[in-house]
């Protein structure tokens, strides 16, 4: 696989994370990682990083939703959800830019559940 093609797949994988609300944020990077990861170490490594980040975000959003049901929870949960959304968008943009240059990107607040 050509290096430019590898970079394109990783960029698509990063950008797939923009669909966080519909769980496509996990599915798109997961499919790219599963089907193209064996063809390239760069796709495999970055795909795993992206899937871990999207799974981590889903867990954080779920925790925020659970906290929102408490009396003081709405005051805390909604700003936290907004912050997570901003972190997601900014990180995806940074990751996409780095991937287009062939550089690796490590997401912040990532639980790295999949090794």
N, CA, C and O atoms as a Tinker XYZ file with bonds, in Angstrom:
   460  protein
     1  N      0.844000   -1.175000    0.000000    73     2
     2  CA     0.000000    0.000000    0.000000    64     1     3
     3  C      0.891000    1.241000    0.000000    63     2     4     5
     4  O      1.858000    1.321000    0.759000    81     3
     5  N      0.563000    2.194000   -0.844000    73     3     6
     6  CA     1.341000    3.419000   -0.922000    64     5     7
     7  C      1.139000    4.255000    0.339000    63     6     8     9
     8  O      0.097000    4.186000    0.991000    81     7
     9  N      2.152000    5.039000    0.661000    73     7    10
    10  CA     2.101000    5.867000    1.859000    64     9    11
    11  C      0.962000    6.879000    1.804000    63    10    12    13
    12  O      0.323000    7.143000    2.823000    81    11
    13  N      0.699000    7.446000    0.635000    73    11    14
    14  CA    -0.396000    8.414000    0.516000    64    13    15
    15  C     -1.746000    7.745000    0.759000    63    14    16    17
    16  O     -2.654000    8.351000    1.329000    81    15
    17  N     -1.870000    6.497000    0.324000    73    15    18
    18  CA    -3.111000    5.759000    0.547000    64    17    19
    19  C     -3.294000    5.443000    2.033000    63    18    20    21
    20  O     -4.404000    5.532000    2.559000    81    19
    21  N     -2.208000    5.075000    2.702000    73    19    22
    22  CA    -2.256000    4.843000    4.155000    64    21    23
    23  C     -2.731000    6.094000    4.874000    63    22    24    25
    24  O     -3.616000    6.043000    5.728000    81    23
    25  N     -2.127000    7.212000    4.513000    73    23    26
    26  CA    -2.492000    8.476000    5.170000    64    25    27
    27  C     -3.957000    8.800000    4.945000    63    26    28    29
    28  O     -4.638000    9.253000    5.865000    81    27
    29  N     -4.456000    8.574000    3.731000    73    27    30
    30  CA    -5.867000    8.857000    3.446000    64    29    31
    31  C     -6.791000    8.007000    4.307000    63    30    32    33
    32  O     -7.780000    8.514000    4.835000    81    31
    33  N     -6.483000    6.726000    4.454000    73    31    34
    34  CA    -7.316000    5.854000    5.286000    64    33    35
    35  C     -7.322000    6.322000    6.739000    63    34    36    37
    36  O     -8.360000    6.295000    7.400000    81    35
    37  N     -6.164000    6.749000    7.231000    73    35    38
    38  CA    -6.100000    7.225000    8.618000    64    37    39
    39  C     -6.855000    8.541000    8.768000    63    38    40    41
    40  O     -7.526000    8.755000    9.778000    81    39
    41  N     -6.756000    9.422000    7.781000    73    39    42
    42  CA    -7.524000   10.675000    7.829000    64    41    43
    43  C     -9.024000   10.372000    7.844000    63    42    44    45
    44  O     -9.764000   10.966000    8.628000    81    43
    45  N     -9.482000    9.451000    6.984000    73    43    46
    46  CA   -10.900000    9.073000    6.971000    64    45    47
    47  C    -11.318000    8.493000    8.314000    63    46    48    49
    48  O    -12.423000    8.745000    8.795000    81    47
    49  N    -10.439000    7.729000    8.904000    73    47    50
    50  CA   -10.728000    7.127000   10.200000    64    49    51
    51  C    -10.881000    8.199000   11.280000    63    50    52    53
    52  O    -11.810000    8.148000   12.087000    81    51
    53  N     -9.966000    9.164000   11.290000    73    51    54
    54  CA   -10.084000   10.277000   12.241000    64    53    55
    55  C    -11.396000   11.022000   12.020000    63    54    56    57
    56  O    -12.144000   11.270000   12.966000    81    55
    57  N    -11.668000   11.377000   10.771000    73    55    58
    58  CA   -12.871000   12.154000   10.473000    64    57    59
    59  C    -14.154000   11.380000   10.768000    63    58    60    61
    60  O    -15.192000   11.987000   11.030000    81    59
    61  N    -14.094000   10.059000   10.730000    73    59    62
    62  CA   -15.254000    9.249000   11.087000    64    61    63
    63  C    -15.692000    9.482000   12.519000    63    62    64    65
    64  O    -16.856000    9.264000   12.855000    81    63
    65  N    -14.776000    9.922000   13.366000    73    63    66
    66  CA   -15.096000   10.226000   14.755000    64    65    67
    67  C    -16.011000   11.420000   14.937000    63    66    68    69
    68  O    -16.540000   11.636000   16.028000    81    67
    69  N    -16.206000   12.197000   13.885000    73    67    70
    70  CA   -17.116000   13.349000   13.988000    64    69    71
    71  C    -18.575000   12.918000   14.143000    63    70    72    73
    72  O    -19.422000   13.729000   14.518000    81    71
    73  N    -18.871000   11.655000   13.860000    73    71    74
    74  CA   -20.236000   11.142000   13.966000    64    73    75
    75  C    -20.495000   10.533000   15.342000    63    74    76    77
    76  O    -21.237000    9.556000   15.450000    81    75
    77  N    -19.904000   11.086000   16.381000    73    75    78
    78  CA   -19.983000   10.531000   17.731000    64    77    79
    79  C    -21.415000   10.334000   18.204000    63    78    80    81
    80  O    -21.715000    9.338000   18.862000    81    79
    81  N    -22.286000   11.250000   17.885000    73    79    82
    82  CA   -23.656000   11.200000   18.377000    64    81    83
    83  C    -24.378000    9.941000   17.900000    63    82    84    85
    84  O    -25.205000    9.400000   18.634000    81    83
    85  N    -24.092000    9.469000   16.710000    73    83    86
    86  CA   -24.826000    8.351000   16.129000    64    85    87
    87  C    -24.098000    7.010000   16.245000    63    86    88    89
    88  O    -24.505000    6.046000   15.596000    81    87
    89  N    -23.064000    6.918000   17.028000    73    87    90
    90  CA   -22.228000    5.731000   17.181000    64    89    91
    91  C    -21.471000    5.373000   15.911000    63    90    92    93
    92  O    -20.708000    4.406000   15.907000    81    91
    93  N    -21.665000    6.136000   14.823000    73    91    94
    94  CA   -20.812000    5.940000   13.651000    64    93    95
    95  C    -19.392000    6.378000   13.976000    63    94    96    97
    96  O    -18.439000    5.980000   13.307000    81    95
    97  N    -19.263000    7.203000   15.012000    73    95    98
    98  CA   -17.949000    7.645000   15.467000    64    97    99
    99  C    -17.076000    6.487000   15.905000    63    98   100   101
   100  O    -15.849000    6.573000   15.858000    81    99
   101  N    -17.706000    5.406000   16.332000    73    99   102
   102  CA   -16.968000    4.197000   16.686000    64   101   103
   103  C    -16.912000    3.257000   15.484000    63   102   104   105
   104  O    -15.870000    2.658000   15.217000    81   103
   105  N    -18.003000    3.124000   14.770000    73   103   106
   106  CA   -18.118000    2.122000   13.703000    64   105   107
   107  C    -17.198000    2.418000   12.524000    63   106   108   109
   108  O    -16.528000    1.511000   12.031000    81   107
   109  N    -17.152000    3.650000   12.069000    73   107   110
   110  CA   -16.319000    3.987000   10.900000    64   109   111
   111  C    -14.837000    3.707000   11.176000    63   110   112   113
   112  O    -14.205000    2.995000   10.396000    81   111
   113  N    -14.261000    4.247000   12.264000    73   111   114
   114  CA   -12.847000    3.913000   12.527000    64   113   115
   115  C    -12.627000    2.424000   12.792000    63   114   116   117
   116  O    -11.594000    1.870000   12.416000    81   115
   117  N    -13.597000    1.777000   13.439000    73   115   118
   118  CA   -13.473000    0.346000   13.724000    64   117   119
   119  C    -13.404000   -0.471000   12.436000    63   118   120   121
   120  O    -12.572000   -1.370000   12.313000    81   119
   121  N    -14.271000   -0.164000   11.483000    73   119   122
   122  CA   -14.273000   -0.896000   10.216000    64   121   123
   123  C    -12.981000   -0.674000    9.435000    63   122   124   125
   124  O    -12.417000   -1.610000    8.868000    81   123
   125  N    -12.523000    0.569000    9.413000    73   123   126
   126  CA   -11.261000    0.857000    8.712000    64   125   127
   127  C    -10.110000    0.123000    9.396000    63   126   128   129
   128  O     -9.256000   -0.453000    8.723000    81   127
   129  N    -10.084000    0.140000   10.711000    73   127   130
   130  CA    -9.025000   -0.533000   11.464000    64   129   131
   131  C     -9.056000   -2.040000   11.219000    63   130   132   133
   132  O     -8.011000   -2.659000   11.014000    81   131
   133  N    -10.252000   -2.631000   11.240000    73   131   134
   134  CA   -10.371000   -4.079000   11.062000    64   133   135
   135  C    -10.017000   -4.532000    9.643000    63   134   136   137
   136  O     -9.340000   -5.545000    9.466000    81   135
   137  N    -10.474000   -3.784000    8.634000    73   135   138
   138  CA   -10.293000   -4.231000    7.259000    64   137   139
   139  C     -8.990000   -3.754000    6.615000    63   138   140   141
   140  O     -8.491000   -4.407000    5.698000    81   139
   141  N     -8.438000   -2.652000    7.065000    73   139   142
   142  CA    -7.215000   -2.121000    6.454000    64   141   143
   143  C     -5.996000   -2.207000    7.377000    63   142   144   145
   144  O     -4.865000   -2.010000    6.933000    81   143
   145  N     -6.228000   -2.502000    8.657000    73   143   146
   146  CA    -5.132000   -2.529000    9.626000    64   145   147
   147  C     -4.067000   -3.563000    9.335000    63   146   148   149
   148  O     -2.900000   -3.357000    9.671000    81   147
   149  N     -4.444000   -4.683000    8.713000    73   147   150
   150  CA    -3.460000   -5.723000    8.391000    64   149   151
   151  C     -2.577000   -5.349000    7.212000    63   150   152   153
   152  O     -1.537000   -5.969000    6.987000    81   151
   153  N     -2.985000   -4.343000    6.466000    73   151   154
   154  CA    -2.209000   -3.917000    5.301000    64   153   155
   155  C     -1.144000   -2.877000    5.644000    63   154   156   157
   156  O     -0.227000   -2.638000    4.858000    81   155
   157  N     -1.268000   -2.264000    6.818000    73   155   158
   158  CA    -0.364000   -1.173000    7.153000    64   157   159
   159  C     -0.240000   -1.033000    8.669000    63   158   160   161
   160  O     -1.245000   -1.010000    9.380000    81   159
   161  N      0.978000   -0.940000    9.151000    73   159   162
   162  CA     1.211000   -0.737000   10.588000    64   161   163
   163  C      0.701000    0.635000   11.031000    63   162   164   165
   164  O      0.210000    0.787000   12.150000    81   163
   165  N      0.819000    1.631000   10.151000    73   163   166
   166  CA     0.349000    2.983000   10.468000    64   165   167
   167  C     -1.167000    2.993000   10.649000    63   166   168   169
   168  O     -1.668000    3.592000   11.601000    81   167
   169  N     -1.898000    2.345000    9.760000    73   167   170
   170  CA    -3.360000    2.271000    9.872000    64   169   171
   171  C     -3.740000    1.483000   11.115000    63   170   172   173
   172  O     -4.667000    1.855000   11.835000    81   171
   173  N     -3.024000    0.394000   11.365000    73   171   174
   174  CA    -3.342000   -0.439000   12.529000    64   173   175
   175  C     -3.149000    0.323000   13.836000    63   174   176   177
   176  O     -4.024000    0.308000   14.701000    81   175
   177  N     -2.021000    0.979000   13.978000    73   175   178
   178  CA    -1.725000    1.710000   15.213000    64   177   179
   179  C     -2.669000    2.894000   15.416000    63   178   180   181
   180  O     -3.234000    3.065000   16.496000    81   179
   181  N     -2.837000    3.704000   14.380000    73   179   182
   182  CA    -3.695000    4.876000   14.504000    64   181   183
   183  C     -5.173000    4.488000   14.609000    63   182   184   185
   184  O     -5.939000    5.146000   15.314000    81   183
   185  N     -5.570000    3.433000   13.917000    73   183   186
   186  CA    -6.944000    2.952000   14.016000    64   185   187
   187  C     -7.281000    2.521000   15.429000    63   186   188   189
   188  O     -8.359000    2.823000   15.941000    81   187
   189  N     -6.354000    1.813000   16.054000    73   187   190
   190  CA    -6.554000    1.388000   17.443000    64   189   191
   191  C     -6.676000    2.603000   18.361000    63   190   192   193
   192  O     -7.516000    2.626000   19.261000    81   191
   193  N     -5.846000    3.600000   18.133000    73   191   194
   194  CA    -5.888000    4.834000   18.933000    64   193   195
   195  C     -7.233000    5.541000   18.773000    63   194   196   197
   196  O     -7.817000    6.005000   19.752000    81   195
   197  N     -7.718000    5.618000   17.542000    73   195   198
   198  CA    -8.984000    6.305000   17.262000    64   197   199
   199  C    -10.154000    5.547000   17.876000    63   198   200   201
   200  O    -11.029000    6.157000   18.491000    81   199
   201  N    -10.180000    4.234000   17.717000    73   199   202
   202  CA   -11.273000    3.431000   18.287000    64   201   203
   203  C    -11.266000    3.552000   19.809000    63   202   204   205
   204  O    -12.323000    3.708000   20.421000    81   203
   205  N    -10.091000    3.481000   20.422000    73   203   206
   206  CA   -10.004000    3.654000   21.871000    64   205   207
   207  C    -10.562000    4.999000   22.303000    63   206   208   209
   208  O    -11.280000    5.088000   23.299000    81   207
   209  N    -10.234000    6.044000   21.558000    73   207   210
   210  CA   -10.718000    7.374000   21.914000    64   209   211
   211  C    -12.231000    7.469000   21.790000    63   210   212   213
   212  O    -12.889000    8.041000   22.658000    81   211
   213  N    -12.785000    6.918000   20.729000    73   211   214
   214  CA   -14.234000    6.989000   20.540000    64   213   215
   215  C    -14.972000    6.154000   21.593000    63   214   216   217
   216  O    -16.036000    6.556000   22.064000    81   215
   217  N    -14.423000    5.012000   21.959000    73   215   218
   218  CA   -15.018000    4.208000   23.035000    64   217   219
   219  C    -14.916000    4.966000   24.356000    63   218   220   221
   220  O    -15.869000    4.991000   25.135000    81   219
   221  N    -13.761000    5.585000   24.608000    73   219   222
   222  CA   -13.586000    6.384000   25.826000    64   221   223
   223  C    -14.600000    7.514000   25.887000    63   222   224   225
   224  O    -15.211000    7.747000   26.930000    81   223
   225  N    -14.782000    8.219000   24.773000    73   223   226
   226  CA   -15.766000    9.310000   24.738000    64   225   227
   227  C    -17.170000    8.802000   25.022000    63   226   228   229
   228  O    -17.936000    9.444000   25.740000    81   227
   229  N    -17.502000    7.660000   24.462000    73   227   230
   230  CA   -18.834000    7.086000   24.705000    64   229   231
   231  C    -19.034000    6.797000   26.190000    63   230   232   233
   232  O    -20.107000    7.048000   26.740000    81   231
   233  N    -18.000000    6.269000   26.830000    73   231   234
   234  CA   -18.075000    6.000000   28.275000    64   233   235
   235  C    -18.240000    7.302000   29.050000    63   234   236   237
   236  O    -19.063000    7.385000   29.961000    81   235
   237  N    -17.462000    8.318000   28.691000    73   235   238
   238  CA   -17.560000    9.611000   29.379000    64   237   239
   239  C    -18.938000   10.239000   29.202000    63   238   240   241
   240  O    -19.505000   10.777000   30.153000    81   239
   241  N    -19.481000   10.173000   27.979000    73   239   242
   242  CA   -20.819000   10.721000   27.739000    64   241   243
   243  C    -21.877000    9.956000   28.536000    63   242   244   245
   244  O    -22.807000   10.560000   29.071000    81   243
   245  N    -21.741000    8.652000   28.615000    73   243   246
   246  CA   -22.682000    7.841000   29.386000    64   245   247
   247  C    -22.618000    8.209000   30.864000    63   246   248   249
   248  O    -23.652000    8.335000   31.519000    81   247
   249  N    -21.410000    8.383000   31.389000    73   247   250
   250  CA   -21.264000    8.791000   32.786000    64   249   251
   251  C    -21.884000   10.162000   33.031000    63   250   252   253
   252  O    -22.531000   10.381000   34.055000    81   251
   253  N    -21.688000   11.076000   32.101000    73   251   254
   254  CA   -22.303000   12.408000   32.220000    64   253   255
   255  C    -23.826000   12.301000   32.217000    63   254   256   257
   256  O    -24.503000   12.983000   32.986000    81   255
   257  N    -24.353000   11.454000   31.361000    73   255   258
   258  CA   -25.804000   11.274000   31.296000    64   257   259
   259  C    -26.340000   10.716000   32.611000    63   258   260   261
   260  O    -27.401000   11.127000   33.081000    81   259
   261  N    -25.596000    9.773000   33.203000    73   259   262
   262  CA   -26.021000    9.220000   34.492000    64   261   263
   263  C    -25.955000   10.267000   35.597000    63   262   264   265
   264  O    -26.840000   10.327000   36.451000    81   263
   265  N    -24.923000   11.081000   35.585000    73   263   266
   266  CA   -24.775000   12.146000   36.583000    64   265   267
   267  C    -25.876000   13.186000   36.421000    63   266   268   269
   268  O    -26.306000   13.795000   37.401000    81   267
   269  N    -26.328000   13.391000   35.200000    73   267   270
   270  CA   -27.360000   14.407000   34.936000    64   269   271
   271  C    -28.669000   14.099000   35.653000    63   270   272   273
   272  O    -29.477000   15.002000   35.870000    81   271
   273  N    -28.892000   12.845000   36.023000    73   271   274
   274  CA   -30.123000   12.479000   36.713000    64   273   275
   275  C    -30.105000   12.797000   38.198000    63   274   276   277
   276  O    -31.132000   12.655000   38.862000    81   275
   277  N    -28.972000   13.221000   38.739000    73   275   278
   278  CA   -28.919000   13.625000   40.141000    64   277   279
   279  C    -29.343000   15.081000   40.259000    63   278   280   281
   280  O    -29.448000   15.781000   39.252000    81   279
   281  N    -29.584000   15.536000   41.468000    73   279   282
   282  CA   -30.087000   16.904000   41.684000    64   281   283
   283  C    -29.115000   17.953000   41.167000    63   282   284   285
   284  O    -29.518000   18.865000   40.445000    81   283
   285  N    -27.855000   17.837000   41.523000    73   283   286
   286  CA   -26.871000   18.821000   41.080000    64   285   287
   287  C    -26.220000   18.418000   39.761000    63   286   288   289
   288  O    -25.440000   19.174000   39.182000    81   287
   289  N    -26.550000   17.224000   39.300000    73   287   290
   290  CA   -25.887000   16.674000   38.127000    64   289   291
   291  C    -26.005000   17.475000   36.855000    63   290   292   293
   292  O    -25.052000   17.544000   36.078000    81   291
   293  N    -27.163000   18.087000   36.621000    73   291   294
   294  CA   -27.332000   18.859000   35.379000    64   293   295
   295  C    -26.362000   20.025000   35.299000    63   294   296   297
   296  O    -25.894000   20.391000   34.221000    81   295
   297  N    -26.064000   20.608000   36.466000    73   295   298
   298  CA   -25.145000   21.743000   36.501000    64   297   299
   299  C    -23.738000   21.296000   36.101000    63   298   300   301
   300  O    -22.975000   22.069000   35.522000    81   299
   301  N    -23.409000   20.061000   36.412000    73   299   302
   302  CA   -22.079000   19.532000   36.112000    64   301   303
   303  C    -22.055000   18.808000   34.767000    63   302   304   305
   304  O    -21.115000   18.968000   33.988000    81   303
   305  N    -23.086000   18.014000   34.499000    73   303   306
   306  CA   -23.067000   17.114000   33.341000    64   305   307
   307  C    -23.091000   17.847000   32.006000    63   306   308   309
   308  O    -22.338000   17.489000   31.101000    81   307
   309  N    -23.927000   18.849000   31.865000    73   307   310
   310  CA   -24.033000   19.505000   30.562000    64   309   311
   311  C    -22.778000   20.280000   30.171000    63   310   312   313
   312  O    -22.366000   20.209000   29.013000    81   311
   313  N    -22.148000   21.026000   31.101000    73   311   314
   314  CA   -20.863000   21.634000   30.722000    64   313   315
   315  C    -19.789000   20.589000   30.417000    63   314   316   317
   316  O    -18.952000   20.791000   29.536000    81   315
   317  N    -19.816000   19.477000   31.147000    73   315   318
   318  CA   -18.842000   18.411000   30.882000    64   317   319
   319  C    -19.074000   17.804000   29.502000    63   318   320   321
   320  O    -18.118000   17.523000   28.779000    81   319
   321  N    -20.337000   17.600000   29.132000    73   319   322
   322  CA   -20.654000   17.057000   27.805000    64   321   323
   323  C    -20.208000   18.025000   26.707000    63   322   324   325
   324  O    -19.691000   17.606000   25.671000    81   323
   325  N    -20.411000   19.299000   26.941000    73   323   326
   326  CA   -19.976000   20.292000   25.963000    64   325   327
   327  C    -18.450000   20.270000   25.834000    63   326   328   329
   328  O    -17.916000   20.332000   24.727000    81   327
   329  N    -17.753000   20.182000   26.967000    73   327   330
   330  CA   -16.290000   20.121000   26.943000    64   329   331
   331  C    -15.813000   18.878000   26.193000    63   330   332   333
   332  O    -14.855000   18.949000   25.424000    81   331
   333  N    -16.478000   17.739000   26.413000    73   331   334
   334  CA   -16.119000   16.509000   25.697000    64   333   335
   335  C    -16.335000   16.667000   24.197000    63   334   336   337
   336  O    -15.527000   16.198000   23.395000    81   335
   337  N    -17.419000   17.324000   23.823000    73   335   338
   338  CA   -17.689000   17.562000   22.405000    64   337   339
   339  C    -16.579000   18.412000   21.787000    63   338   340   341
   340  O    -16.089000   18.105000   20.700000    81   339
   341  N    -16.190000   19.473000   22.476000    73   339   342
   342  CA   -15.128000   20.357000   21.970000    64   341   343
   343  C    -13.800000   19.594000   21.870000    63   342   344   345
   344  O    -13.091000   19.707000   20.870000    81   343
   345  N    -13.471000   18.821000   22.906000    73   343   346
   346  CA   -12.240000   18.020000   22.884000    64   345   347
   347  C    -12.262000   17.057000   21.701000    63   346   348   349
   348  O    -11.250000   16.873000   21.025000    81   347
   349  N    -13.412000   16.449000   21.456000    73   347   350
   350  CA   -13.549000   15.519000   20.332000    64   349   351
   351  C    -13.268000   16.212000   19.007000    63   350   352   353
   352  O    -12.445000   15.744000   18.221000    81   351
   353  N    -13.941000   17.313000   18.761000    73   351   354
   354  CA   -13.799000   18.008000   17.474000    64   353   355
   355  C    -12.372000   18.517000   17.279000    63   354   356   357
   356  O    -11.789000   18.333000   16.211000    81   355
   357  N    -11.811000   19.150000   18.296000    73   355   358
   358  CA   -10.456000   19.696000   18.183000    64   357   359
   359  C     -9.444000   18.564000   17.976000    63   358   360   361
   360  O     -8.534000   18.683000   17.155000    81   359
   361  N     -9.605000   17.471000   18.721000    73   359   362
   362  CA    -8.674000   16.346000   18.592000    64   361   363
   363  C     -8.764000   15.689000   17.222000    63   362   364   365
   364  O     -7.748000   15.301000   16.646000    81   363
   365  N     -9.977000   15.567000   16.702000    73   363   366
   366  CA   -10.146000   14.973000   15.373000    64   365   367
   367  C     -9.478000   15.837000   14.309000    63   366   368   369
   368  O     -8.823000   15.322000   13.402000    81   367
   369  N     -9.642000   17.128000   14.422000    73   367   370
   370  CA    -9.003000   18.033000   13.459000    64   369   371
   371  C     -7.480000   17.911000   13.554000    63   370   372   373
   372  O     -6.800000   17.794000   12.534000    81   371
   373  N     -6.944000   17.937000   14.786000    73   371   374
   374  CA    -5.492000   17.793000   14.965000    64   373   375
   375  C     -4.998000   16.452000   14.426000    63   374   376   377
   376  O     -3.986000   16.383000   13.729000    81   375
   377  N     -5.732000   15.385000   14.761000    73   375   378
   378  CA    -5.344000   14.055000   14.308000    64   377   379
   379  C     -5.369000   13.927000   12.799000    63   378   380   381
   380  O     -4.485000   13.305000   12.209000    81   379
   381  N     -6.378000   14.512000   12.173000    73   379   382
   382  CA    -6.496000   14.467000   10.714000    64   381   383
   383  C     -5.348000   15.208000   10.042000    63   382   384   385
   384  O     -4.793000   14.745000    9.045000    81   383
   385  N     -5.005000   16.349000   10.592000    73   383   386
   386  CA    -3.893000   17.127000   10.031000    64   385   387
   387  C     -2.584000   16.358000   10.159000    63   386   388   389
   388  O     -1.804000   16.284000    9.210000    81   387
   389  N     -2.347000   15.786000   11.340000    73   387   390
   390  CA    -1.108000   15.011000   11.532000    64   389   391
   391  C     -1.084000   13.789000   10.620000    63   390   392   393
   392  O     -0.048000   13.469000   10.037000    81   391
   393  N     -2.224000   13.103000   10.494000    73   391   394
   394  CA    -2.286000   11.911000    9.641000    64   393   395
   395  C     -2.016000   12.261000    8.186000    63   394   396   397
   396  O     -1.379000   11.489000    7.470000    81   395
   397  N     -2.494000   13.419000    7.746000    73   395   398
   398  CA    -2.268000   13.818000    6.356000    64   397   399
   399  C     -0.783000   14.070000    6.082000    63   398   400   401
   400  O     -0.335000   14.013000    4.936000    81   399
   401  N     -0.027000   14.347000    7.149000    73   399   402
   402  CA     1.425000   14.535000    7.025000    64   401   403
   403  C      2.187000   13.241000    7.284000    63   402   404   405
   404  O      3.412000   13.203000    7.169000    81   403
   405  N      1.451000   12.167000    7.639000    73   403   406
   406  CA     2.092000   10.896000    7.928000    64   405   407
   407  C      2.601000   10.780000    9.349000    63   406   408   409
   408  O      3.397000    9.892000    9.656000    81   407
   409  N      2.148000   11.673000   10.222000    73   407   410
   410  CA     2.592000   11.671000   11.618000    64   409   411
   411  C      1.573000   10.957000   12.500000    63   410   412   413
   412  O      0.379000   10.945000   12.204000    81   411
   413  N      2.062000   10.364000   13.585000    73   411   414
   414  CA     1.184000    9.698000   14.543000    64   413   415
   415  C      0.570000   10.720000   15.484000    63   414   416   417
   416  O      1.170000   11.756000   15.772000    81   415
   417  N     -0.645000   10.416000   15.965000    73   415   418
   418  CA    -1.339000   11.314000   16.891000    64   417   419
   419  C     -1.860000   10.506000   18.063000    63   418   420   421
   420  O     -2.456000    9.444000   17.882000    81   419
   421  N     -1.633000   11.013000   19.265000    73   419   422
   422  CA    -2.154000   10.394000   20.489000    64   421   423
   423  C     -3.266000   11.291000   21.029000    63   422   424   425
   424  O     -3.059000   12.479000   21.276000    81   423
   425  N     -4.437000   10.707000   21.204000    73   423   426
   426  CA    -5.581000   11.462000   21.709000    64   425   427
   427  C     -5.455000   11.711000   23.210000    63   426   428   429
   428  O     -4.944000   10.868000   23.948000    81   427
   429  N     -5.926000   12.882000   23.654000    73   427   430
   430  CA    -5.954000   13.140000   25.100000    64   429   431
   431  C     -7.117000   12.369000   25.729000    63   430   432   433
   432  O     -8.000000   11.887000   25.020000    81   431
   433  N     -7.117000   12.258000   27.013000    73   431   434
   434  CA    -8.157000   11.583000   27.813000    64   433   435
   435  C     -8.576000   10.236000   27.240000    63   434   436   437
   436  O     -9.744000    9.855000   27.321000    81   435
   437  N     -7.627000    9.522000   26.664000    73   435   438
   438  CA    -7.898000    8.235000   26.026000    64   437   439
   439  C     -7.635000    7.115000   27.020000    63   438   440   441
   440  O     -6.590000    7.101000   27.670000    81   439
   441  N     -8.572000    6.169000   27.149000    73   439   442
   442  CA    -8.418000    5.062000   28.095000    64   441   443
   443  C     -7.560000    3.928000   27.539000    63   442   444   445
   444  O     -7.079000    3.104000   28.317000    81   443
   445  N     -7.354000    3.856000   26.249000    73   443   446
   446  CA    -6.552000    2.823000   25.584000    64   445   447
   447  C     -6.918000    1.421000   26.083000    63   446   448   449
   448  O     -6.086000    0.703000   26.638000    81   447
   449  N     -8.170000    1.058000   25.872000    73   447   450
   450  CA    -8.714000   -0.224000   26.308000    64   449   451
   451  C     -8.315000   -1.371000   25.382000    63   450   452   453
   452  O     -8.175000   -2.512000   25.823000    81   451
   453  N     -8.133000   -1.065000   24.103000    73   451   454
   454  CA    -7.767000   -2.078000   23.110000    64   453   455
   455  C     -6.272000   -1.972000   22.855000    63   454   456   457
   456  O     -5.761000   -0.904000   22.520000    81   455
   457  N     -5.582000   -3.086000   23.015000    73   455   458
   458  CA    -4.129000   -3.081000   22.785000    64   457   459
   459  C     -3.805000   -3.743000   21.510000    63   458   460
   460  O     -2.634000   -3.837000   21.144000    81   459
